[in-house]
Amino acid sequence: MFEEEPILTNRGQTLDQMSIDELHSRISVLRGQIEACEAELKRKEAQKSAADALFGEKS
């Protein structure tokens, strides 16, 4: 479904050392990863709701 991208690691460069273009690029990658996490959360929440409806919610 989603193509997994590696988690960003410290490339030996701090944010203040990055250029404007590098910062924009990093933000774009991070937003994509956040969107993928949010989509996965929605999928798992829907799956849990379906299971709860079928088997009853556990306390």
N, CA and C of each residue as an Amber inpcrd file, in Angstrom:
protein
   177
   0.8310000  -1.1810000   0.0000000   0.0000000   0.0000000   0.0000000
   0.8800000   1.2510000   0.0000000   1.5710000   1.4980000   1.1010000
   2.4760000   2.6370000   1.1480000   3.8990000   2.1280000   0.9940000
   4.6640000   2.8390000   0.2320000   6.0540000   2.4680000   0.0890000
   6.7870000   2.9880000   1.3130000   7.4620000   2.1040000   2.0120000
   8.1300000   2.5150000   3.2400000   9.3870000   3.3020000   2.9060000
   9.5290000   4.4180000   3.6010000  10.7160000   5.2270000   3.4570000
  11.5150000   5.0900000   4.7410000  12.8190000   5.1500000   4.6480000
  13.6050000   5.0310000   5.8680000  13.3350000   6.2100000   6.8000000
  13.4090000   5.9440000   8.0880000  13.2500000   7.0150000   9.0660000
  14.4690000   7.9170000   8.9450000  14.2120000   9.2170000   8.9640000
  15.3130000  10.1600000   8.8560000  16.2220000  10.0390000  10.0730000
  17.4730000   9.9990000   9.8240000  18.4370000   9.9690000  10.9100000
  19.3110000  11.2040000  10.7920000  19.9740000  11.4880000  11.8500000
  20.8690000  12.6400000  11.8570000  21.9740000  12.4170000  10.8390000
  22.0090000  13.2610000   9.8560000  23.0140000  13.1340000   8.7940000
  24.2740000  13.9140000   9.1460000  24.4350000  14.2290000  10.4360000
  25.5960000  15.0090000  10.8330000  25.4110000  16.4870000  10.5740000
  24.1730000  16.8690000  10.3160000  23.8910000  18.2520000   9.9690000
  22.7290000  18.7210000  10.8370000  22.9130000  19.8380000  11.5320000
  21.8370000  20.3830000  12.3390000  20.9430000  21.2470000  11.4640000
  19.7540000  21.5380000  11.9730000  18.8110000  22.3280000  11.1870000
  19.3960000  23.6860000  10.7820000  20.1440000  24.3000000  11.6660000
  20.6980000  25.6170000  11.3260000  21.7800000  25.5360000  10.2520000
  22.2760000  24.3360000   9.9780000  23.2710000  24.1560000   8.9240000
  22.6330000  23.8570000   7.5680000  21.3270000  23.5990000   7.5620000
  20.6470000  23.2190000   6.3270000  20.2300000  24.4640000   5.5480000
  20.2430000  24.3090000   4.2340000  19.8030000  25.4040000   3.3710000
  18.2770000  25.4780000   3.3830000  17.7410000  26.5380000   2.8370000
  16.2880000  26.7050000   2.7390000  15.6950000  25.5450000   1.9410000
  16.3120000  25.1990000   0.8220000  15.8120000  24.0940000   0.0000000
  15.8620000  22.7650000   0.7560000  16.9340000  22.5350000   1.5000000
  17.0410000  21.3040000   2.2800000  15.9630000  21.2450000   3.3610000
  15.6940000  22.3780000   3.9920000  14.6560000  22.4240000   5.0220000
  13.2780000  22.1530000   4.4190000  12.9920000  22.7560000   3.2660000
  11.7140000  22.5020000   2.5900000  11.5920000  21.0200000   2.2250000
  12.6610000  20.4530000   1.7470000  12.6650000  19.0450000   1.3760000
  12.4310000  18.1630000   2.6020000  13.0910000  18.4660000   3.6740000
  12.9380000  17.6890000   4.9150000  11.5030000  17.7810000   5.4340000
  10.9320000  18.9720000   5.4130000   9.5450000  19.1590000   5.8480000
   8.6090000  18.3330000   4.9790000   8.8470000  18.3220000   3.6820000
   8.0110000  17.5480000   2.7670000   8.0730000  16.0640000   3.0920000
   9.2560000  15.5490000   3.3410000   9.4220000  14.1350000   3.6910000
   8.7160000  13.8380000   5.0100000   8.9050000  14.6980000   5.9950000
   8.2810000  14.4870000   7.3010000   6.7570000  14.5350000   7.2010000
   6.2170000  15.4530000   6.4120000   4.7630000  15.5220000   6.2240000
   4.2450000  14.2290000   5.5940000   4.9870000  13.7180000   4.6300000
   4.5980000  12.4540000   4.0090000   4.5780000  11.3230000   5.0180000
   5.5630000  11.2880000   5.8880000   5.6160000  10.2520000   6.9130000
   4.4830000  10.4180000   7.9230000   4.1560000  11.6500000   8.2770000
   3.0540000  11.9120000   9.1920000   1.7390000  11.4720000   8.5580000
   1.5440000  11.7850000   7.2910000   0.3230000  11.3740000   6.5920000
   0.2020000   9.8490000   6.5450000   1.3150000   9.1680000   6.3280000
   1.2950000   7.7000000   6.3100000   0.9430000   7.1620000   7.6950000
   1.4730000   7.7600000   8.7470000   1.1550000   7.3430000  10.1150000
  -0.3210000   7.5830000  10.4180000  -0.8500000   8.7370000  10.0060000
  -2.2570000   9.0430000  10.2460000  -3.1700000   8.0730000   9.5040000
  -2.8090000   7.7190000   8.2840000  -3.6060000   6.7620000   7.5110000
  -3.5820000   5.3870000   8.1830000  -2.4320000   4.9900000   8.6850000
  -2.3210000   3.7040000   9.3730000  -3.1320000   3.7160000  10.6700000
  -3.0960000   4.8330000  11.3930000  -3.9100000   4.9520000  12.6080000
  -5.3910000   4.8020000  12.2900000  -5.8530000   5.4560000  11.2480000
  -7.2620000   5.3540000  10.8550000  -7.6150000   3.9210000  10.4990000
  -6.7240000   3.2510000   9.7670000  -6.9590000   1.8630000   9.3790000
  -7.0600000   0.9750000  10.6110000  -6.1430000   1.1620000  11.5510000
  -6.1420000   0.3360000  12.7600000  -7.3310000   0.6510000  13.6550000
  -7.7170000   1.9290000  13.7390000  -8.8850000   2.2950000  14.5390000
 -10.1570000   1.7000000  13.9460000 -10.2690000   1.7010000  12.6230000
 -11.4330000   1.0990000  11.9640000 -11.4520000  -0.4070000  12.2110000
 -10.2990000  -1.0180000  12.1500000 -10.1850000  -2.4570000  12.4020000
 -10.5920000  -2.7740000  13.8430000 -10.1450000  -1.9570000  14.7880000
 -10.4810000  -2.1600000  16.1980000 -11.9730000  -1.9530000  16.4180000
 -12.5500000  -0.9430000  15.7940000 -13.9810000  -0.6810000  15.9340000
 -14.7870000  -1.8650000  15.4060000 -14.3570000  -2.4130000  14.2840000
 -15.0470000  -3.5670000  13.7160000 -14.9520000  -4.7670000  14.6490000
 -13.7860000  -4.9820000  15.2240000 -13.6060000  -6.0980000  16.1600000
 -14.4380000  -5.8690000  17.4190000 -14.4420000  -4.6350000  17.9210000
 -15.2480000  -4.3230000  19.1070000 -16.7310000  -4.5390000  18.8370000
 -17.1870000  -4.1670000  17.6490000 -18.5950000  -4.3480000  17.3050000
 -18.9530000  -5.8350000  17.2150000 -18.0060000  -6.6220000  16.7430000
 -18.2540000  -8.0490000  16.5720000 -18.1380000  -8.8110000  17.9010000
 -17.1010000  -8.5110000  18.6580000 -16.8230000  -9.2720000  19.8800000
 -17.1760000  -8.5310000  21.1590000 -17.5410000  -7.2760000  21.0560000
 -17.8060000  -6.4670000  22.2480000 -16.5310000  -5.8030000  22.7290000
 -16.6790000  -4.5960000  23.2180000 -15.5310000  -3.8230000  23.6600000
 -15.0390000  -4.3660000  24.9850000 -13.7200000  -4.5050000  25.1230000
 -13.1240000  -4.9720000  26.3840000 -12.8450000  -3.7710000  27.2690000
 -12.9920000  -3.9540000  28.5600000 -12.7510000  -2.8550000  29.5070000
 -11.3000000  -2.6170000  29.7390000
